[in-house]
Amino acid sequence: MLLLDTEKSNMNTILKTQFERAAELPEENQKVLIDLMDKYCKAIAFENFLKEDHKTSLLLLKGKTGDVLPELNKAKG
């Protein structure tokens, strides 16, 4: 991992290595990373959606994309 030459490695190799490292983390830390990646992917998809000028279809998105780990996003009360 630490010896991985990021200048010579492609992005898939680097990403795979990082996922392998993340798999060694405690479960709670893994859940945080999964939630973060899920939200990031949704944000990128939404950004691309807006760039493609689909603004008239925004109402169709409401409530259509659930969280991968919904228990992380419940309000603590």
Secondary structure as the mmCIF struct_conf table of DSSP 4:
data_model
#
loop_
_struct_conf.conf_type_id
_struct_conf.id
_struct_conf.beg_label_comp_id
_struct_conf.beg_label_asym_id
_struct_conf.beg_label_seq_id
_struct_conf.end_label_comp_id
_struct_conf.end_label_asym_id
_struct_conf.end_label_seq_id
TURN_TY1_P TURN_TY1_P1 LEU A 2 LEU A 3
TURN_TY1_P TURN_TY1_P2 THR A 6 LYS A 8
BEND BEND1 SER A 9 SER A 9
HELX_RH_AL_P HELX_RH_AL_P1 MET A 11 ALA A 22
TURN_TY1_P TURN_TY1_P3 ALA A 23 GLU A 24
BEND BEND2 LEU A 25 LEU A 25
HELX_RH_AL_P HELX_RH_AL_P2 GLU A 27 LYS A 51
TURN_TY1_P TURN_TY1_P4 GLU A 52 ASP A 53
HELX_RH_3T_P HELX_RH_3T_P1 LYS A 55 SER A 57
HELX_RH_AL_P HELX_RH_AL_P3 LEU A 58 LEU A 61
TURN_TY1_P TURN_TY1_P5 LYS A 62 LYS A 64
BEND BEND3 VAL A 68 LEU A 69
HELX_RH_3T_P HELX_RH_3T_P2 PRO A 70 ASN A 73
BEND BEND4 LYS A 74 LYS A 74
HELX_LH_PP_P HELX_LH_PP_P1 ALA A 75 LYS A 76
#
